[in-house]
Amino acid sequence: MESDTTVPRERRKAGPFGTVALQEAWDKLYRARAILEAEQAHLRDDRIALQGEIEALNLREQAVAKREWNIKEYERLMALERAEAEDKASESTISKLTRAPFDMARSVFGQKK
């Protein structure tokens, strides 16, 4: 009685196209696929983590921009206050005393037109 396959039994076990070689090839394919899936999972996790880092960085960038704007606005207000204080301080007491007679004469005689 003949076997079901046309390939002899010896060749089925050890031949280059036999079931052992075929099984080894499939095992190799399965291992490669498992490694690929593991790498894809790591890549996906890294991408998700990186996306979270980018979002946090964008939020921080917006906070820094807002803080910088607040500081510039504060500095502008302080410069205006300093300028007003300098204008008031520039008119010293001696300046007022030396100009007083002329201011009085102007008020009495009126200004020239």
C-alpha positions in Angstrom: 0.0 0.0 0.0 1.3 3.4 -0.9 1.3 6.5 1.3 -1.1 9.4 0.7 1.6 11.8 -0.6 3.9 11.4 -3.5 6.9 12.6 -1.5 8.8 9.8 0.2 8.8 9.7 3.9 12.6 10.4 4.3 12.3 13.5 2.2 9.2 14.7 4.0 11.2 14.9 7.3 14.6 16.2 6.2 14.4 17.5 2.6 14.8 21.1 1.6 11.1 21.3 0.7 10.0 18.7 3.4 7.7 19.4 6.3 10.6 20.0 8.7 12.0 22.8 6.6 8.6 24.1 6.0 7.8 24.1 9.7 11.1 25.9 10.4 10.3 28.5 7.8 6.9 29.1 9.3 8.4 29.3 12.8 10.9 31.9 11.5 8.0 33.8 10.0 6.1 33.7 13.2 9.1 35.0 15.2 9.7 37.8 12.7 6.0 38.8 12.9 6.1 38.7 16.7 9.2 41.0 16.7 7.5 43.3 14.2 4.4 43.5 16.4 6.5 44.3 19.5 8.3 47.0 17.6 5.1 48.5 16.4 3.7 48.5 19.9 6.8 50.3 21.2 6.6 52.8 18.4 3.0 53.5 19.1 3.7 54.0 22.8 6.6 56.3 22.0 4.4 58.3 19.6 1.7 58.7 22.2 4.2 59.7 24.8 5.8 62.2 22.4 2.4 63.6 21.5 1.7 64.2 25.2 5.1 65.9 25.6 4.4 68.2 22.6 1.0 69.2 24.1 2.6 70.0 27.5 5.3 72.0 25.7 2.7 74.0 23.7 0.8 74.8 26.9 4.1 75.8 28.6 5.0 78.0 25.6 1.6 79.7 25.8 2.1 80.3 29.6 5.5 81.8 29.0 4.2 84.1 26.2 1.4 85.3 28.5 3.9 85.9 31.3 6.2 87.8 29.0 3.4 90.0 27.8 2.4 90.7 31.5 6.0 91.7 32.3 6.2 94.0 29.2 2.9 95.6 30.2 4.1 96.1 33.8 7.4 97.6 32.5 5.6 100.0 30.3 3.4 101.1 33.1 6.4 101.6 35.4 8.1 103.6 32.7 5.1 105.9 32.4 5.0 106.3 36.2 8.7 107.1 36.2 8.3 109.6 33.4 5.5 111.4 35.4 7.6 111.3 38.5 10.6 112.8 36.7 8.4 115.5 35.2 7.2 116.5 38.7 10.7 116.2 40.1 12.2 118.3 37.4 10.2 121.3 38.5 12.3 121.8 41.7 11.8 124.3 44.4 14.5 126.6 43.2 13.1 126.6 39.7 9.7 127.5 41.2 11.2 130.4 43.2 13.2 131.8 40.3 10.2 131.7 38.0 7.7 133.1 40.5 8.3 136.8 39.8 8.0 136.3 36.1 4.8 134.2 36.5 3.4 137.0 38.7 4.2 139.7 36.2 2.6 137.6 33.4 -0.6 137.3 35.5 -0.7 141.0 36.2 0.2 142.4 32.8 -1.1 139.5 30.7 0.7 137.5 28.1 1.9 139.0 24.9 -0.1 138.0 21.9 
